[in-house]
Amino acid sequence: MSSSMPGTDIFRAEVANIDQFGIWIIVKDVEYFLPYSDFPWFRQATLDQILQFEILHVDHLYWPKLDIDLHLDSIRNPESFPLIYK
């Protein structure tokens, strides 16, 4: 017997730590560090804004309260994705 509706992949994502240097997130059991020097949008964000994020697709993260979306590749290799911040 097979189900008529395919199952949905569920990926775990959470904020593991926040300090004066940046934030640590865990996505699919892998920990990533987002330093404020590379991701300055998070520096002035509230705790609530940072904690509310979700996985869009397989490798795309979105913080709706900050309107920030990041591809995991940009977190792994920020030097390959120049940021413009003023």
C-alpha positions as CSV (number, residue, x, y, z in Angstrom):
1,M,0.0,0.0,0.0
2,S,1.3,3.5,-0.8
3,S,0.2,6.9,0.3
4,S,-1.4,9.2,-2.2
5,M,0.4,12.2,-0.7
6,P,4.2,12.1,-0.5
7,G,5.8,12.8,2.8
8,T,7.5,16.2,3.5
9,D,11.1,16.3,4.4
10,I,11.6,17.9,7.8
11,F,14.9,19.6,8.5
12,R,15.9,20.7,11.9
13,A,17.1,24.3,12.2
14,E,17.7,26.3,15.4
15,V,19.8,29.0,16.9
16,A,22.5,27.4,19.2
17,N,24.1,30.5,20.6
18,I,24.3,34.3,20.3
19,D,27.2,36.5,21.6
20,Q,29.0,39.7,20.9
21,F,30.8,38.2,17.9
22,G,27.8,36.6,16.0
23,I,25.3,33.8,16.0
24,W,25.6,30.0,15.8
25,I,22.9,28.1,14.0
26,I,22.4,24.4,13.5
27,V,20.9,23.3,10.3
28,K,20.4,19.6,9.5
29,D,22.8,18.7,12.3
30,V,25.6,21.0,11.0
31,E,26.7,24.0,13.1
32,Y,27.3,27.3,11.3
33,F,28.8,30.5,12.6
34,L,27.5,33.9,11.3
35,P,29.9,36.6,12.5
36,Y,28.5,40.1,12.6
37,S,31.5,41.2,10.4
38,D,30.2,39.1,7.5
39,F,26.5,39.3,8.4
40,P,26.0,42.8,9.9
41,W,22.2,42.7,9.7
42,F,22.0,40.5,12.8
43,R,24.1,42.9,15.0
44,Q,21.2,45.1,16.0
45,A,18.4,42.5,15.7
46,T,16.4,41.5,18.7
47,L,16.5,38.0,20.2
48,D,13.0,37.3,18.9
49,Q,13.9,38.4,15.3
50,I,17.0,36.1,15.3
51,L,15.2,33.1,16.8
52,Q,12.4,33.2,14.2
53,F,13.9,31.6,11.1
54,E,13.0,28.7,8.8
55,I,14.4,26.6,6.0
56,L,13.1,27.3,2.6
57,H,13.9,24.6,0.1
58,V,16.9,22.4,1.1
59,D,19.6,25.0,1.5
60,H,18.0,28.4,1.8
61,L,17.3,30.1,5.2
62,Y,14.8,32.9,5.9
63,W,14.3,35.3,8.8
64,P,10.9,36.7,8.2
65,K,11.0,39.4,10.9
66,L,14.2,40.7,9.5
67,D,13.4,40.0,5.8
68,I,16.8,38.3,5.5
69,D,17.3,35.2,3.3
70,L,20.6,33.4,3.0
71,H,21.8,30.5,1.0
72,L,23.8,28.0,3.1
73,D,26.7,28.4,0.6
74,S,26.9,32.1,1.5
75,I,27.4,31.1,5.1
76,R,29.9,28.4,4.3
77,N,31.9,30.7,2.0
78,P,31.0,34.4,2.7
79,E,34.0,35.6,0.7
80,S,32.3,34.2,-2.5
81,F,29.2,36.4,-1.9
82,P,30.2,40.0,-1.4
83,L,27.9,41.8,0.9
84,I,26.8,45.4,0.5
85,Y,25.8,47.0,3.8
86,K,25.4,50.7,4.7
